[in-house]
């Protein structure tokens, strides 16, 4: 299945956009597209033409290609409502950290859970996959494609940078086993859910800065 995620200025800055509903508009429509049953695709789009999305515009982003990673983790940094999300890969002594959207992480977790259920991945214990220091993003993920090889029992993952228009994006590739990806999916769901709790009145995220629920017509009870 495919998940296309809208990308706005806050997301480009790594902001935790809890106010944006997950699962409507283009996201739902794209989720219905047909792709191979052993493939997961997650894509982010910029709505701002020519937006410079590189972490450092003066230095070209570095591409990488790992074999089977020894560790894969996801996490968020910052207070609820202002979190930045990251995917972190380790291959032996080498580690790379990539920025991503909250919705990308959620879509990835959901699609992985569906695929892993279909390929009958074994049950694994849940684990906390905390990000390792230093948390310094090499670049921001624009698209991610995961292909599962049932014979080898391995995911082949390809990443493409979300680069400014006209820029050559960096790319990345790595492999991970189904057990690693299952633990990642479980952890990613918890990371996303750890943001602002939903308001019992309107269902939207509670604003810790003192915002008022729209159901109350602008007045506190």
ZANU-717481 format. One record per atom (N, C-alpha, C): residue number from 1; z, y, x; atom name; residue in three letters. Coordinates in steps of 0.001 Angstrom, whole numbers, plus 500000, padded with zeros to 6 digits. Atoms other than C-alpha are relative to their C-alpha. Example, Ala and Ser with C-alpha at 12.3 -4.5 7.8 and 13.67 -1.06 7.14 Angstrom:
! residues 2
 num     pz     py     px atomo residuo
   1 500000 498810 500890     N     ALA
   1 507800 495500 512300    CA     ALA
   1 500000 501200 500900     C     ALA
   2 499940 498810 499180     N     SER
   2 507140 498940 513670    CA     SER
   2 500730 501090 499230     C     SER
//
This chain:
! residues 221
 num     pz     py     px atomo residuo
   1 500000 498813 500836     N     UNK
   1 500000 500000 500000    CA     UNK
   1 500000 501241 500874     C     UNK
   2 500112 498769 499253     N     UNK
   2 499463 503586 501038    CA     UNK
   2 500907 501050 499412     C     UNK
   3 499204 498885 500495     N     UNK
   3 501816 506547 500813    CA     UNK
   3 499551 501273 500670     C     UNK
   4 500393 498703 499472     N     UNK
   4 500454 510083 501233    CA     UNK
   4 501072 500994 499633     C     UNK
   5 498870 499116 500220     N     UNK
   5 503189 512658 501627    CA     UNK
   5 499577 501436 500227     C     UNK
   6 500312 498594 499827     N     UNK
   6 502718 516393 501070    CA     UNK
   6 500884 500584 501093     C     UNK
   7 499304 499449 498832     N     UNK
   7 503714 518423 504141    CA     UNK
   7 499979 501510 499891     C     UNK
   8 499936 498553 500115     N     UNK
   8 504946 522025 503789    CA     UNK
   8 500661 500606 501225     C     UNK
   9 499455 499319 498825     N     UNK
   9 506377 524644 506161    CA     UNK
   9 501367 499463 500368     C     UNK
  10 498666 500511 499684     N     UNK
  10 509934 523308 505846    CA     UNK
  10 499896 498649 500674     C     UNK
  11 500155 501311 499379     N     UNK
  11 508766 519797 506645    CA     UNK
  11 499463 500142 501410     C     UNK
  12 500542 499788 498661     N     UNK
  12 506797 521131 509604    CA     UNK
  12 501087 500388 500974     C     UNK
  13 498882 499622 499150     N     UNK
  13 510037 522544 510937    CA     UNK
  13 501036 498899 500101     C     UNK
  14 499060 501104 499954     N     UNK
  14 511761 519193 510436    CA     UNK
  14 501096 500135 498974     C     UNK
  15 498934 499768 500968     N     UNK
  15 513769 520421 507424    CA     UNK
  15 500133 498846 499035     C     UNK
  16 499690 501046 500966     N     UNK
  16 515424 518062 504995    CA     UNK
  16 499719 500556 498618     C     UNK
  17 500404 499396 501259     N     UNK
  17 513541 518980 501818    CA     UNK
  17 500453 499132 498845     C     UNK
  18 499468 500826 501069     N     UNK
  18 515830 517289 499289    CA     UNK
  18 499567 500492 498636     C     UNK
  19 500380 499465 501297     N     UNK
  19 514594 519585 496522    CA     UNK
  19 498666 499451 499529     C     UNK
  20 501305 500518 500371     N     UNK
  20 511134 518027 496608    CA     UNK
  20 500166 498582 499483     C     UNK
  21 499821 501318 500610     N     UNK
  21 511024 515047 494251    CA     UNK
  21 499171 498967 500736     C     UNK
  22 500698 501094 499347     N     UNK
  22 510088 511777 495880    CA     UNK
  22 499324 499166 498935     C     UNK
  23 500686 500903 500902     N     UNK
  23 507401 509845 494047    CA     UNK
  23 499327 500677 498833     C     UNK
  24 500790 499455 501086     N     UNK
  24 505232 512196 492009    CA     UNK
  24 498771 500654 500580     C     UNK
  25 501212 499340 499541     N     UNK
  25 501829 513878 492155    CA     UNK
  25 499168 499098 500885     C     UNK
  26 500875 500746 499107     N     UNK
  26 499638 512793 495055    CA     UNK
  26 500662 498754 500544     C     UNK
  27 499280 501154 499453     N     UNK
  27 502344 510446 496295    CA     UNK
  27 499802 498777 499114     C     UNK
  28 500146 501130 500907     N     UNK
  28 502189 508263 493180    CA     UNK
  28 498565 499533 499935     C     UNK
  29 501395 500383 500098     N     UNK
  29 498420 508367 492940    CA     UNK
  29 499568 499200 501216     C     UNK
  30 500416 500682 498779     N     UNK
  30 497947 507353 496557    CA     UNK
  30 500676 498656 500149     C     UNK
  31 499288 501266 499882     N     UNK
  31 500524 504593 496231    CA     UNK
  31 499276 498883 499278     C     UNK
  32 500719 501010 500756     N     UNK
  32 498147 502833 493845    CA     UNK
  32 498736 499533 500704     C     UNK
  33 501200 500427 499303     N     UNK
  33 495296 502587 496335    CA     UNK
  33 500177 498597 500556     C     UNK
  34 499937 501380 499530     N     UNK
  34 494424 499117 497485    CA     UNK
  34 499731 499938 501496     C     UNK
  35 500182 500261 498578     N     UNK
  35 494887 498210 501148    CA     UNK
  35 500396 498551 500230     C     UNK
  36 499629 501393 499753     N     UNK
  36 495322 494800 502771    CA     UNK
  36 501482 499758 499754     C     UNK
  37 498597 500275 500328     N     UNK
  37 498566 493116 501624    CA     UNK
  37 500917 499914 501206     C     UNK
  38 499166 500057 498797     N     UNK
  38 499739 492874 505215    CA     UNK
  38 499944 501318 500772     C     UNK
  39 500084 498691 499346     N     UNK
  39 499293 496589 505934    CA     UNK
  39 500857 501018 499263     C     UNK
  40 499240 498874 500540     N     UNK
  40 501538 499603 505432    CA     UNK
  40 499427 501268 500612     C     UNK
  41 500504 498727 499506     N     UNK
  41 500186 503154 505712    CA     UNK
  41 500866 501135 499469     C     UNK
  42 499198 498837 500377     N     UNK
  42 502233 506362 505673    CA     UNK
  42 499370 501218 500654     C     UNK
  43 500718 498841 499490     N     UNK
  43 500563 509743 506039    CA     UNK
  43 500651 501296 499556     C     UNK
  44 499532 498657 500345     N     UNK
  44 501687 513377 506129    CA     UNK
  44 498824 500951 500096     C     UNK
  45 501068 499007 499986     N     UNK
  45 499413 516317 505365    CA     UNK
  45 500588 501395 500099     C     UNK
  46 499582 498594 499939     N     UNK
  46 499759 519994 506270    CA     UNK
  46 499237 500793 498960     C     UNK
  47 500635 499142 500988     N     UNK
  47 499067 522486 503470    CA     UNK
  47 499655 501361 500597     C     UNK
  48 500212 498701 499375     N     UNK
  48 498846 525364 505953    CA     UNK
  48 498936 499851 501082     C     UNK
  49 501096 500132 499052     N     UNK
  49 495508 525670 507756    CA     UNK
  49 500352 500657 501327     C     UNK
  50 499788 499434 498678     N     UNK
  50 495746 526190 511470    CA     UNK
  50 501448 500064 500422     C     UNK
  51 498581 499959 499641     N     UNK
  51 499512 525621 511511    CA     UNK
  51 500213 499271 501325     C     UNK
  52 499717 500622 498706     N     UNK
  52 500666 524923 515075    CA     UNK
  52 501185 499076 499831     C     UNK
  53 498959 500973 500281     N     UNK
  53 502644 521722 514690    CA     UNK
  53 500538 499326 501252     C     UNK
  54 499489 500624 498786     N     UNK
  54 503146 520747 518287    CA     UNK
  54 501373 500561 500337     C     UNK
  55 498688 499530 499584     N     UNK
  55 506676 520937 519610    CA     UNK
  55 499862 501024 501129     C     UNK
  56 500244 499061 498905     N     UNK
  56 505297 522709 522684    CA     UNK
  56 498494 500165 500126     C     UNK
  57 501443 499813 500066     N     UNK
  57 501823 524196 522270    CA     UNK
  57 499354 500076 501376     C     UNK
  58 500582 499807 498677     N     UNK
  58 501342 524816 525992    CA     UNK
  58 499870 498695 500776     C     UNK
  59 500030 501282 499300     N     UNK
  59 501818 521188 527010    CA     UNK
  59 499413 498935 499075     C     UNK
  60 500572 501039 500847     N     UNK
  60 499550 518437 525622    CA     UNK
  60 501004 498877 499758     C     UNK
  61 499094 501097 500329     N     UNK
  61 501489 515725 523822    CA     UNK
  61 499553 498725 500706     C     UNK
  62 500286 501217 499237     N     UNK
  62 501719 512417 525644    CA     UNK
  62 499785 498815 499072     C     UNK
  63 500235 501246 500724     N     UNK
  63 500163 509294 524177    CA     UNK
  63 500762 498881 500696     C     UNK
  64 499287 501128 499401     N     UNK
  64 501890 505970 524735    CA     UNK
  64 499546 498705 499353     C     UNK
  65 500294 501330 500529     N     UNK
  65 501340 502258 524267    CA     UNK
  65 501047 499036 500543     C     UNK
  66 498987 500987 499651     N     UNK
  66 504252 499841 524266    CA     UNK
  66 499546 498628 499512     C     UNK
  67 500142 501333 500560     N     UNK
  67 504214 496119 523817    CA     UNK
  67 501063 499843 498923     C     UNK
  68 498926 500225 500962     N     UNK
  68 507025 494617 521795    CA     UNK
  68 501229 500811 500416     C     UNK
  69 498879 499128 499655     N     UNK
  69 509835 497172 521668    CA     UNK
  69 501305 499212 500016     C     UNK
  70 498684 500635 499932     N     UNK
  70 513365 496180 522610    CA     UNK
  70 500960 500611 498988     C     UNK
  71 499159 499352 501003     N     UNK
  71 514841 498646 520119    CA     UNK
  71 499168 501001 499217     C     UNK
  72 500635 499005 500854     N     UNK
  72 513611 500703 517168    CA     UNK
  72 501070 500555 499078     C     UNK
  73 498951 499373 500797     N     UNK
  73 515819 503198 515354    CA     UNK
  73 499436 501207 499267     C     UNK
  74 500349 498792 500746     N     UNK
  74 515610 506024 512839    CA     UNK
  74 501293 500721 499667     C     UNK
  75 498783 499262 500317     N     UNK
  75 518054 508791 512097    CA     UNK
  75 499698 501438 499664     C     UNK
  76 500120 498590 500358     N     UNK
  76 518687 512367 511070    CA     UNK
  76 501056 500799 500741     C     UNK
  77 499094 499097 499301     N     UNK
  77 520313 515298 512821    CA     UNK
  77 500113 501288 499190     C     UNK
  78 499797 498752 500717     N     UNK
  78 521856 518322 511118    CA     UNK
  78 500776 499801 498715     C     UNK
  79 499226 500082 501240     N     UNK
  79 523863 519133 507976    CA     UNK
  79 499108 499660 498816     C     UNK
  80 500791 500298 501197     N     UNK
  80 522747 517952 504501    CA     UNK
  80 499209 501221 499543     C     UNK
  81 500866 498905 500410     N     UNK
  81 519830 520046 503315    CA     UNK
  81 499240 500628 501140     C     UNK
  82 500654 499416 498832     N     UNK
  82 518820 520985 506857    CA     UNK
  82 499747 498942 501069     C     UNK
  83 500139 501083 499028     N     UNK
  83 518350 517598 508489    CA     UNK
  83 498586 499903 500566     C     UNK
  84 501259 500344 499353     N     UNK
  84 515586 516734 510929    CA     UNK
  84 500010 498494 500218     C     UNK
  85 500083 501457 499957     N     UNK
  85 514379 513127 510941    CA     UNK
  85 499178 499541 501196     C     UNK
  86 500636 500499 498786     N     UNK
  86 513327 511016 513900    CA     UNK
  86 499834 498480 499966     C     UNK
  87 500207 501416 499709     N     UNK
  87 511904 507629 514828    CA     UNK
  87 500115 499862 501507     C     UNK
  88 499749 500153 498565     N     UNK
  88 513024 506341 518219    CA     UNK
  88 499652 498580 500432     C     UNK
  89 500461 501288 499482     N     UNK
  89 511462 503533 520253    CA     UNK
  89 500458 499828 501440     C     UNK
  90 499628 500316 498622     N     UNK
  90 512705 501828 523385    CA     UNK
  90 499265 498746 500437     C     UNK
  91 500658 501147 499382     N     UNK
  91 510688 499522 525613    CA     UNK
  91 500546 499889 501417     C     UNK
  92 499342 500100 498708     N     UNK
  92 512877 498433 528498    CA     UNK
  92 500735 501288 500323     C     UNK
  93 499333 498768 499587     N     UNK
  93 513959 501553 530378    CA     UNK
  93 499344 501245 499418     C     UNK
  94 500735 498848 500520     N     UNK
  94 511427 503790 528627    CA     UNK
  94 500327 500224 498531     C     UNK
  95 499677 499655 501380     N     UNK
  95 512338 505611 525407    CA     UNK
  95 499186 501208 499576     C     UNK
  96 500704 498846 500548     N     UNK
  96 510382 507975 523171    CA     UNK
  96 500543 500293 498609     C     UNK
  97 499505 499556 501298     N     UNK
  97 511582 509994 520172    CA     UNK
  97 498918 500828 499327     C     UNK
  98 501048 499321 500755     N     UNK
  98 509178 511201 517475    CA     UNK
  98 500576 500600 498729     C     UNK
  99 499552 499352 501233     N     UNK
  99 509812 513679 514656    CA     UNK
  99 499167 499488 498827     C     UNK
 100 500707 500427 501199     N     UNK
 100 508886 512709 511111    CA     UNK
 100 500628 500655 498782     C     UNK
 101 499479 499457 501234     N     UNK
 101 509376 513782 507503    CA     UNK
 101 500988 499029 499366     C     UNK
 102 499072 500828 500764     N     UNK
 102 512186 512534 505316    CA     UNK
 102 499231 499061 499081     C     UNK
 103 500744 500834 500939     N     UNK
 103 509654 511284 502769    CA     UNK
 103 499179 498939 500719     C     UNK
 104 500685 501025 499223     N     UNK
 104 507669 509508 505465    CA     UNK
 104 500935 498826 500268     C     UNK
 105 499027 501049 499698     N     UNK
 105 510810 507601 506414    CA     UNK
 105 500316 499181 498759     C     UNK
 106 499701 500713 501236     N     UNK
 106 511567 506734 502792    CA     UNK
 106 498843 499108 499581     C     UNK
 107 501179 500800 500355     N     UNK
 107 508010 505572 502070    CA     UNK
 107 499872 498805 500929     C     UNK
 108 500062 501091 499030     N     UNK
 108 508046 503510 505257    CA     UNK
 108 500988 498902 499633     C     UNK
 109 498978 500988 500353     N     UNK
 109 511292 501796 504227    CA     UNK
 109 499612 499226 498747     C     UNK
 110 500362 500651 501256     N     UNK
 110 510058 501074 500699    CA     UNK
 110 498845 499032 500177     C     UNK
 111 501172 500868 499808     N     UNK
 111 506701 499672 501796    CA     UNK
 111 500347 498805 500891     C     UNK
 112 499580 501109 499145     N     UNK
 112 508307 497598 504526    CA     UNK
 112 500765 498955 499203     C     UNK
 113 499225 500941 500807     N     UNK
 113 510740 496053 502049    CA     UNK
 113 499093 499169 499109     C     UNK
 114 500947 500732 500835     N     UNK
 114 507859 495119 499744    CA     UNK
 114 499223 498972 500816     C     UNK
 115 500790 500896 499156     N     UNK
 115 505802 493619 502552    CA     UNK
 115 500847 498867 500553     C     UNK
 116 499131 501029 499433     N     UNK
 116 508718 491769 504125    CA     UNK
 116 500399 498971 498952     C     UNK
 117 499707 500950 501073     N     UNK
 117 509554 490218 500757    CA     UNK
 117 498815 499066 499789     C     UNK
 118 501202 500801 500202     N     UNK
 118 505942 489016 500494    CA     UNK
 118 499783 498990 501117     C     UNK
 119 500216 500911 498873     N     UNK
 119 505908 487437 503965    CA     UNK
 119 501222 499128 500269     C     UNK
 120 498818 500873 499934     N     UNK
 120 509284 485774 503383    CA     UNK
 120 500737 500135 501321     C     UNK
 121 499197 499778 498793     N     UNK
 121 511098 487355 506289    CA     UNK
 121 501417 499501 499756     C     UNK
 122 498648 500528 500151     N     UNK
 122 514476 485757 506908    CA     UNK
 122 501014 501099 499773     C     UNK
 123 498934 499034 500228     N     UNK
 123 517694 487463 505884    CA     UNK
 123 500634 500376 501337     C     UNK
 124 499364 499524 498777     N     UNK
 124 519243 489592 508593    CA     UNK
 124 501214 500833 499631     C     UNK
 125 498826 499177 500231     N     UNK
 125 522553 491340 508920    CA     UNK
 125 499620 501477 500124     C     UNK
 126 500233 498571 499889     N     UNK
 126 522554 495075 508327    CA     UNK
 126 500605 500505 501306     C     UNK
 127 499519 499451 498734     N     UNK
 127 523066 497177 511420    CA     UNK
 127 499806 501506 500005     C     UNK
 128 500132 498562 499837     N     UNK
 128 523618 500815 512278    CA     UNK
 128 499127 500260 501229     C     UNK
 129 500930 499725 498913     N     UNK
 129 520708 502008 514363    CA     UNK
 129 500080 501476 500371     C     UNK
 130 499790 498603 499634     N     UNK
 130 522074 505256 515735    CA     UNK
 130 498983 500432 501052     C     UNK
 131 500906 499450 499001     N     UNK
 131 519726 507487 517694    CA     UNK
 131 500712 500137 501338     C     UNK
 132 499457 499837 498658     N     UNK
 132 520249 507536 521441    CA     UNK
 132 499772 501432 500489     C     UNK
 133 500164 498692 499363     N     UNK
 133 520779 510766 523342    CA     UNK
 133 499172 499842 501275     C     UNK
 134 500198 498729 500701     N     UNK
 134 518977 512886 524296    CA     UNK
 134 498977 499848 498872     C     UNK
 135 500920 500045 501136     N     UNK
 135 517239 513412 520942    CA     UNK
 135 499019 501155 500150     C     UNK
 136 501018 498987 499721     N     UNK
 136 514176 515327 522093    CA     UNK
 136 498644 499453 499559     C     UNK
 137 501245 500491 500574     N     UNK
 137 511011 514901 520051    CA     UNK
 137 498818 500237 500931     C     UNK
 138 501218 499874 499201     N     UNK
 138 507834 514204 522024    CA     UNK
 138 498892 500630 499169     C     UNK
 139 500939 499415 500948     N     UNK
 139 505676 515013 518983    CA     UNK
 139 500335 499544 498589     C     UNK
 140 499741 500300 501405     N     UNK
 140 505570 514824 515174    CA     UNK
 140 498971 499004 499471     C     UNK
 141 500877 501027 500558     N     UNK
 141 504132 511806 513358    CA     UNK
 141 499195 500563 498833     C     UNK
 142 500862 499615 501109     N     UNK
 142 501138 512609 511159    CA     UNK
 142 499635 498814 499140     C     UNK
 143 500319 501218 500744     N     UNK
 143 500110 509086 510190    CA     UNK
 143 500516 498786 500748     C     UNK
 144 499433 501229 499455     N     UNK
 144 501468 505616 510719    CA     UNK
 144 499375 498816 499263     C     UNK
 145 500589 501200 500591     N     UNK
 145 499718 502288 510125    CA     UNK
 145 500648 498773 500620     C     UNK
 146 499347 501220 499541     N     UNK
 146 501507 498943 510349    CA     UNK
 146 499224 498801 499482     C     UNK
 147 500685 501239 500368     N     UNK
 147 499565 495670 510365    CA     UNK
 147 500870 498822 500400     C     UNK
 148 499166 501169 499720     N     UNK
 148 501416 492376 510117    CA     UNK
 148 499131 498788 500293     C     UNK
 149 500683 501230 499606     N     UNK
 149 500116 489293 511935    CA     UNK
 149 500921 498837 499668     C     UNK
 150 499134 501088 500451     N     UNK
 150 501561 486304 510109    CA     UNK
 150 500056 498866 501014     C     UNK
 151 500010 501066 499008     N     UNK
 151 500495 483881 512825    CA     UNK
 151 500920 500291 501171     C     UNK
 152 499156 499593 498879     N     UNK
 152 502207 485811 515603    CA     UNK
 152 501367 500493 499546     C     UNK
 153 498773 499439 500575     N     UNK
 153 504954 487093 513264    CA     UNK
 153 500403 501280 500730     C     UNK
 154 499748 498733 499324     N     UNK
 154 504677 490594 514643    CA     UNK
 154 499283 501126 499256     C     UNK
 155 500623 498795 500531     N     UNK
 155 503967 494087 513350    CA     UNK
 155 499336 500746 501147     C     UNK
 156 500703 499139 499055     N     UNK
 156 501355 496095 515233    CA     UNK
 156 499957 501389 499366     C     UNK
 157 499821 498672 500588     N     UNK
 157 502133 499774 514648    CA     UNK
 157 499221 501037 500802     C     UNK
 158 500780 498931 499368     N     UNK
 158 499778 502669 515366    CA     UNK
 158 500423 501340 499403     C     UNK
 159 499538 498678 500405     N     UNK
 159 500886 506304 515228    CA     UNK
 159 499007 501056 500469     C     UNK
 160 500854 498873 499627     N     UNK
 160 498867 509520 515264    CA     UNK
 160 500790 501281 499788     C     UNK
 161 499262 498741 500069     N     UNK
 161 500340 512949 515943    CA     UNK
 161 499467 500908 498899     C     UNK
 162 500395 498933 500912     N     UNK
 162 500297 515680 513305    CA     UNK
 162 499762 501243 500850     C     UNK
 163 500349 498913 499086     N     UNK
 163 498453 518264 515384    CA     UNK
 163 499349 501145 499240     C     UNK
 164 500650 498842 500593     N     UNK
 164 497127 521733 514644    CA     UNK
 164 498504 499743 499888     C     UNK
 165 501430 500167 500219     N     UNK
 165 493573 521991 513371    CA     UNK
 165 499232 500299 501281     C     UNK
 166 500785 499825 498791     N     UNK
 166 491121 521554 516224    CA     UNK
 166 500627 499418 501243     C     UNK
 167 499308 500602 498861     N     UNK
 167 493700 519974 518526    CA     UNK
 167 499776 498488 500010     C     UNK
 168 500121 501451 499866     N     UNK
 168 493315 516437 519861    CA     UNK
 168 501389 499392 499872     C     UNK
 169 498655 500545 500185     N     UNK
 169 496291 514450 518524    CA     UNK
 169 500332 498912 501009     C     UNK
 170 499521 501110 499181     N     UNK
 170 498355 512182 520704    CA     UNK
 170 500089 498758 499114     C     UNK
 171 499892 501252 500745     N     UNK
 171 498554 508530 519689    CA     UNK
 171 501079 499121 500628     C     UNK
 172 499009 500946 499507     N     UNK
 172 501112 505778 520027    CA     UNK
 172 499782 498637 499384     C     UNK
 173 500133 501365 500510     N     UNK
 173 501213 502036 519588    CA     UNK
 173 501156 499166 500522     C     UNK
 174 498948 500921 499578     N     UNK
 174 503956 499429 519659    CA     UNK
 174 500023 498803 499067     C     UNK
 175 499840 501198 500815     N     UNK
 175 504868 496011 518306    CA     UNK
 175 501482 499741 499760     C     UNK
 176 498617 500336 500347     N     UNK
 176 508020 494820 516568    CA     UNK
 176 499998 498779 499095     C     UNK
 177 499881 501193 500824     N     UNK
 177 509179 491594 514933    CA     UNK
 177 500454 500330 498589     C     UNK
 178 499598 499754 501386     N     UNK
 178 509830 491248 511183    CA     UNK
 178 501496 500236 499841     C     UNK
 179 498556 499782 500092     N     UNK
 179 513586 491028 511752    CA     UNK
 179 500356 501430 500419     C     UNK
 180 499765 498621 499570     N     UNK
 180 513531 494325 513664    CA     UNK
 180 499611 500989 498907     C     UNK
 181 500480 499082 501023     N     UNK
 181 511526 495990 510909    CA     UNK
 181 500839 499917 498729     C     UNK
 182 499142 500139 501172     N     UNK
 182 513759 494587 508191    CA     UNK
 182 501296 500789 500183     C     UNK
 183 498788 499227 499712     N     UNK
 183 516848 496059 509846    CA     UNK
 183 499684 501494 499945     C     UNK
 184 500399 498595 500035     N     UNK
 184 514966 499351 510288    CA     UNK
 184 499874 500494 498567     C     UNK
 185 500191 499598 501395     N     UNK
 185 514011 499457 506601    CA     UNK
 185 501336 500193 499294     C     UNK
 186 498679 499894 500627     N     UNK
 186 517590 498830 505475    CA     UNK
 186 500736 501244 500493     C     UNK
 187 499318 498843 499422     N     UNK
 187 518927 501470 507846    CA     UNK
 187 499359 501303 499527     C     UNK
 188 500704 498787 500412     N     UNK
 188 516256 504007 506870    CA     UNK
 188 500387 500423 498592     C     UNK
 189 499580 499688 501367     N     UNK
 189 517241 503777 503204    CA     UNK
 189 501354 500694 500014     C     UNK
 190 498668 499390 499917     N     UNK
 190 520834 504593 504141    CA     UNK
 190 499929 501408 500593     C     UNK
 191 500142 498684 499379     N     UNK
 191 519753 507501 506340    CA     UNK
 191 499511 501025 498980     C     UNK
 192 500548 499083 501000     N     UNK
 192 517691 509084 503562    CA     UNK
 192 501034 500310 498926     C     UNK
 193 499016 499829 501074     N     UNK
 193 520460 508542 500989    CA     UNK
 193 501213 500806 500433     C     UNK
 194 498817 499302 499500     N     UNK
 194 523012 510284 503206    CA     UNK
 194 499889 501516 499914     C     UNK
 195 500165 498556 500140     N     UNK
 195 521707 513760 502308    CA     UNK
 195 500876 500545 498900     C     UNK
 196 499215 499373 501053     N     UNK
 196 522907 516007 499529    CA     UNK
 196 500084 499095 498776     C     UNK
 197 499855 500853 501175     N     UNK
 197 524325 514036 496566    CA     UNK
 197 499351 500646 498779     C     UNK
 198 500640 499438 501190     N     UNK
 198 522569 514431 493175    CA     UNK
 198 501005 500656 499064     C     UNK
 199 499169 499316 500991     N     UNK
 199 523987 516850 490606    CA     UNK
 199 500091 499143 498746     C     UNK
 200 499870 500818 501208     N     UNK
 200 525405 514942 487593    CA     UNK
 200 499389 500656 498772     C     UNK
 201 500563 499286 501145     N     UNK
 201 523970 517617 485277    CA     UNK
 201 498475 499939 499968     C     UNK
 202 501463 499889 499995     N     UNK
 202 520359 518035 486384    CA     UNK
 202 499313 498939 500849     C     UNK
 203 500588 501027 499150     N     UNK
 203 519839 515236 488909    CA     UNK
 203 499460 500524 501312     C     UNK
 204 500464 499420 498750     N     UNK
 204 518761 517663 491628    CA     UNK
 204 501085 499956 501049     C     UNK
 205 499001 500045 498932     N     UNK
 205 520484 517843 495024    CA     UNK
 205 501014 501119 499858     C     UNK
 206 498951 498997 500057     N     UNK
 206 523811 519659 495063    CA     UNK
 206 499862 500936 501192     C     UNK
 207 500146 498990 498955     N     UNK
 207 523577 522901 497037    CA     UNK
 207 501370 500338 500559     C     UNK
 208 498702 499737 499381     N     UNK
 208 526476 523114 499459    CA     UNK
 208 500206 501474 500323     C     UNK
 209 499868 498574 499721     N     UNK
 209 525748 526829 499928    CA     UNK
 209 500380 500800 498762     C     UNK
 210 499526 499291 501179     N     UNK
 210 526916 527654 496421    CA     UNK
 210 498967 500222 498925     C     UNK
 211 501011 499854 501040     N     UNK
 211 523724 527354 494378    CA     UNK
 211 500506 499491 498661     C     UNK
 212 499559 500339 501347     N     UNK
 212 524064 527002 490606    CA     UNK
 212 499007 499058 499350     C     UNK
 213 500848 500952 500712     N     UNK
 213 522720 524113 488534    CA     UNK
 213 499184 500743 498945     C     UNK
 214 500822 499304 500993     N     UNK
 214 519749 525349 486440    CA     UNK
 214 500346 499618 498570     C     UNK
 215 499595 500406 501348     N     UNK
 215 521099 523391 483463    CA     UNK
 215 501101 500899 499453     C     UNK
 216 498902 499126 500423     N     UNK
 216 523976 525878 483390    CA     UNK
 216 499531 501438 499806     C     UNK
 217 500578 498677 500242     N     UNK
 217 521588 528849 482978    CA     UNK
 217 500530 501077 500950     C     UNK
 218 499598 499015 499005     N     UNK
 218 522771 530490 486159    CA     UNK
 218 501460 500351 499994     C     UNK
 219 498575 499693 500052     N     UNK
 219 526469 530397 485359    CA     UNK
 219 500808 498753 500296     C     UNK
 220 499106 501112 499725     N     UNK
 220 529216 528164 486717    CA     UNK
 220 500771 499654 498739     C     UNK
 221 499233 500369 501181     N     UNK
 221 531140 526176 484065    CA     UNK
 221 501382 500636 500040     C     UNK
//
